[in-house]
């Protein structure tokens, strides 16, 4: 049972419901406890108010009875009426009974003591009036003072009870606020943790999809959590396998097609050469123009096929960090473009640190990068332009720059510049259209060398490609 609960993975709706329940239960519990305490406090307050009201009413009744008793006694001294004397005696007895009942009903010792003091003064006054040989109204003064003192005490006692009730209510409210303040961070922490848990998995999915979009088929897809997320991870893994299979099929197809095209293309080139050299017979000027057009087209087709071969070869190889002599690299690259540079009347300004004679990088990949970047620079720069190649080193980092004087690259095109087969407006309008694989090959080489590439382009002043590598 415990193992089943441990392995239980509810769906997102159930997780949301459980999370809301966990968040609301503590808050609801605090509110319920507060309401119960508030209800109890209100009941106690009502009882206190009712008790205070009854005590004040009984005291006022006793006070009025005393005042009536005092007046009746003074009148009886003047009138000497037996009927009035009997009424006075009954009032004294009623007052005695009332005080005795108040002493018995007192719920606290201090209140009982106060009533006992009043009763003692009352009894002393009554005895003095009975035993006194003279009719002296001053005998009522001590009892009157004691009644006033008791009234003041009763007023202060009621005031203290009200203050105590108010303080208890304030303490209850403060306690409720403290509990809320203590629970809110916990609730926010739990809610934030839940959102972070979901967000982290979605971020992981986003990273995986991004890597798949870049052709990284080795990414390990492991998605845990809710049922929907695990199913999504399984679908993503299935899509990864399908995309990888399609990519392999595409590479295989391109490899076979390019190899199959090389043989008939070689025959076409050889045939054009034989016709141009008039081996099979003389040709006129118009036929020579047609042959030149065919030769240019076959040369363009050969370059495209070679780009496809290079693209597949780069993607299927791994970098080999063997030292690369910069002098040899410069000689090979410039010799490769000697004819094109002469035809376009362009030149290459090769700048290199004097102390930097060797690169601890894969020489073939570096040469491929320079060949592709220089090929684009020559194609897009105007006749007579100067193309700059700069190689420098700072500590363990090598910086390579290739700057042309072409029309520049727009911001929108820069975002797709390294996509395979993508050609911008300048490439489509160029007199020498390429395959759209040159910069894709550059990006593959840079990735294999664990470097990065940046583009700075200002139209119409040209573009500058800056690459950084760690040796």
N, C-alpha and C positions, 0 to 999 in steps of 0.2 A: 504493500500500500504506500509506504513512504517513498520507495523507488519510483512508483507510478506518479506520485505527486511531484517528485523532483524532476522527472522527465516531461511533465506536462507543460506544453507550450500553447497557451490560449491564442486565439486569433486577435487581430487588432481591436475589434469591437469589444471583445471580452476584456482585453488589457485596459482599454479606455474605461470601461465600466468599473473594473476592479480599482483602477487608479483613482477615479472620481469617488468611489466608495471609501477608499482609504483616506482620501483628502477630507471628505465631508464628515466621516464618523467622529474624529476628534473634535471638530468644530461643533457638530451637533451635540455631542456629549457635554461639552462645556456650556453650551446654551441651555440644555436641559437642566444641568446642575444649577446654573445661575437662576433659571426660572423657578426651580423648586426652592432654592434658598430665598429668592425674592418673595415667593408666596408665603413661606414660613415667616419671613420678616414682617410682611404686611399683616398676617394674622396676629403676631405678637404685638405689633403696633396698635392694631385695632383693640386688642384686649387691654393694652396699657392705657389707651385713650379712654376706653369705657370705664376702666377701674378708676382712673384719675377723675373722670367726670362724676362717678358715683361718690367718691370720697369727698370731693368738693361740695357736692349737693348735700351730703350728710353733715358735713361740717357747717355749711351755711344754715342748714336746718337747726343744728344745735346752737349756732350763734344767735339765730332769731329766737329760739326758745329761751336762751339765756337773757336776751334783751327783754323779752316778754315777761320772764320771771322776775327780772329786776324791777320793771315798772309795776308789776302786780304786787310785789313785796312792799314797795314804797307807798303804793296806794292803800294797801292793807294797814300800813302803819298809821295812815291818816284816818281811814274809815273804820277800822277795827270791826270788820264784818266777818262773821263766822263762815258765811258762804264763800267769801273771797279767800279766807284763810284756808278753807278746804281746797279751793281751786289752786292756790299757791302750793300747797303740799303735794297735790297731784302733779303739778308741773315739775317740782323738785324730783319726784319719783320718776317721772318720764325722762328727765334729763339724766338721772342716774342710770336708768336702763339703757338709754342711748349710748352713754359713755362706755358702759360695760360691754355692749355689743360691738362697739368700735374696737375696743381692746382685744376682744376675741377674734374679730375679723381681720386684724392687722396681719399682713403676710410677711413683713420683715421686722427684725428686732428693733431697728431705729424708730420705725413708725409706732410699734407697740409701746416703746419707752415714752414717746411723745404723748400718746394718749393716756398712758399711766400718770405722767406728770400732770396733765390737765385734770385727770380724775382726782389726783391727790389734792390739787388746789381747790377743785370743786368741793370735795368732801370737807376740806378745812374751812372753806367759806361757809358751807352749810352749818357746820358744827358751831362756828363762831356766832352765826346769826341766831342759832337756837339758844346758846348759852349767854349771849350778850344781854345785859340788863338795860342797855340803852339802844335806841333806834339810830344807828350810825350808817349812813350810806357809803362811807369810805370802806366798809367791809367788802364791798363788791369790787373794789379797785384791783386787788391782786388777781382775782379770777378774770376780770376784763383784760388785764395785761397778758395773762397767760393765754387767753383765747386769741388775742391779737398776735402774740408770738407764735402760737400754733398755726394760725392762718398764714403768717409769713413763711414759716417752715414748709407748710403744705404747698405754697406757691413755688418756693425754691425747689422742693422735691419734684413737683410736676415738671418744672422747667428743666431739671437735670434729666428726667426720664425722656423728655422730648429731644434734648440734645444728644443723649445716648442713642436714641433711635435714629436720629439723623446721621450720627457718626457711624453707626452700624450699617446704614444704607450706603454711605459714602465708601466704607471699607469693602462692602460687597461689590459695589461698582468698580472700585480700584482693583479688587481681586479678579473680577471678570476681564478687565482691560489687560491686566498682567498676563492672564492665561492666553488671551487672544494674541498679545504681542509675542508671547513665547511660542505659540502654535503657528503663527503666520510664517516666520522664517522656515520652520520645519515643513510646512505645507509647500512653500515656494521651493525649498530645496528638493523635496520629493517630486514636485511637478517639474522642476527644471531637470532633475535626473531622468525622469521619464521622457521628457522632450529631447534631452541630449541623447538618450538611448536610441530613440527613433531617428533623430537627426544624424547620429553617427553612422547608422546603417544606410541611410539614404545617401550620405556623403560618400560612404564606401562604394555604393552602387554607382554614384556619379564618377568616382575615380576609375572604377573598373570599366565603365562604358567609355570613358575618355581614353583609357589605354587600349581598349579594343578598337576604338576609332582610329588610333594611331598605328594599328597593325601589330600590337604586342599580344601575341597569342599565348605567351607563357604565363600570363597572369593567373594566379590561383584564386578561384572564386569560392569563398567560404562565407556563406551568409546564414547566421543563426537568428533565433528569436521567434517571432510570431509565424503562424502557419503561412500567411500570405507572403511574408518576406522570404521564407524558405522556398516556397514555390517559385517566387520571382527569381531567386538565386539559381534554382534548377533550370528555369527557362533561359536565364542568361548564360548558364554553362552550356546548354544545348545550342544556343545561338553562337556561342564562341566556337564550338566544334564545327558548326555549319559554315561559319565565316572562314575558319581556318582551312576547311576542306575546299571552299571556293577559292581562297587565296592560293592554295597549292595547285588547284586545277588551272587557275589563271597563269601562274608562273610556268607550269608545265606547258600550257598552250603557247605562251609567248616564246618560251625556249625552243619548242619544236617548230613553231612558225618561222621564227627568225633564222633558225638553222636551215629550214627547208627553202627559205627565200634566198639564202646566200648563193646556192648553186645556180639557179636560173639567172640570178642577178649577175653572177660572174660571167655567165655565157653572154648575157646582153652587153656587158662592158667590153668583153673581148670582141664581140661582133661589131660593136661601134668602132672600136679601135681599128679593126681590119678594114672596115669601110672607109674610115677617115684616112687611113694610110694608102687607100686605093689598091689594096692587095688583090681584090677580086675584080678590079676594073676601075676605069676613070669615073669621077662624079663631077657634076657641075656645081656652080656656086650656090644655087638654091638648095641642092641636096646637102651641101656642106653645112648650110645654116640649120637644116633639119637635124643633121647628125649632132651638131653642137647642142641643140635643144634637148635631144635625147640623152646626150652625155651628161648635161647638167641635171636632168631629172633622175638619171640612174645614180649620179653622185649623191644627190639629195636622198634618194631611197637608201643608198648604202650607209649614209650617215645616220639615218633614222634606225636602220637595222642594228648598226653598231651601238647606238644609244640604248636600244632595247637589250642588247646583249650585256652592255656595261651595267645597266640597271639591275638585271637579274643576277649578274655576277657579284655586284656589290652587296645585294641583299642576302646572298647565300654564303658570304665569306665572313670571317672574323678578323679583327684588327691584329696585325703582327708588329708590335712596337720595336722594329729594328731601326738603328740609327740611319738618318737620311742626310747625305751630304748636300748642303745648299748649293754649292757650285754645280754639282751634277744635276740637281733639280732645275736650276735656272737654265742650264744648257739644254736639257731635254725639252722643257716647256717652250722656250723661245724657238728652238729648232722646229718644233711641231707646228708653230704658227708663222714661220718665216715667210712662206708664200702668201698667206692671207694678209699679213701685215704689209708686205711689199705691195700687193695689189691694191690695198686700201690706203696706201701711203700713211700708215699709222705707225706709231712706235710705242714701246713699253718702257716706262721709267721704273726700273727695278731698284728698290731701296731696301737695304738690309744692314743690320748692325754689323760693324766690322768684327766685333768679338764673337758674333754668332756664326759658327761655321757648320754646325751639325744640329739636327733636330732628332730628339729621341721619340719619334713618332713613326707610324707606318708610312714609309715613303710612297708606296703605290697609292694609298688613299689621299695623301697630301697632293700628289701629282694629279690625281683625278679631280680633286677640288679645284686646283688652279686651272686645269684644262677646261673644265666646264665654265668657270667664272670668266676666264679670258675669252672663251668662245663667244659668250653672250656680250661681253664688253666690246669685242671687235665688231660683232654684228650690229649692235645698236649705236655705236659711236660714229660720228660723221667722218668722212675722209680727212686725213691730216691730223686727227685727234691724237692726244697722248693718254695712254692708259697707265695708271699707277698701280704697282704691286709693292707693298711694304710689309716687311717681316721684322718684328722686334721681339725682344724678350725682357720681361720684368720678373725678377726672382725665378719662380718655377713656372711662370705662365708665358705662353707664346701667343703673340697677336699677329694675325695675318689680315691684310687689307687689300681689296681689289676695287679700284675706283675707276669709273668710266665717265664719258662726257655725253651720254645718251640723253633721251627725252625724259628720263625719270620714271618712277613707278608711283601710282596713286596709292593712298592709304587702303582703299577697298581691295586693290589687287595684291597688296603686300600680305594680307591675311591668307590668301590662297596661293601665294607664290610658289610654295614648296609642294603643292599637291601634284601628283603624277598627271601628266598630259594637260596641265593647265597652261594656257597661253593668254597673256594680257593683250590689250589693244595694240601695243607697239609690236608685239610678236606676230600678231595676225596681219598687221599692215606692212611688216618688213618684207623686203625683196627676197630674203632668204628665210623662209619659215622653217622652224625646227620641229622636233618631236614633242616638245613640252616635258621632256624628262631631265633636262640638264640640271635644273635646280633641285629636282627630287633626288638625283644622284648625289649632289652636293650635301643635301640634308642627311641622306643615309650615311655618307662618309663621316660627316661631323658627329652624328650620333654614335657611330662605331668608335670614334676617337674620344668619346665622352666630352665633347666640346659644345660650344654654343655659337650661334650665328645671329647677327643683328643687321638690319638694313637701315641705312640713312639715305633718303632720296629727296631731292629738292628739284621739282620740275621748273624749268627745263635744263638745270645745271648738271644733271647726271645722278648716278646712284653709287653708293659706296657700301660694299659688303665687308663686315668686320667679324672675324672669327677668333675665338679664344680657346686655347688648349692647355691642359696641365701636363707637364712632362714628368 
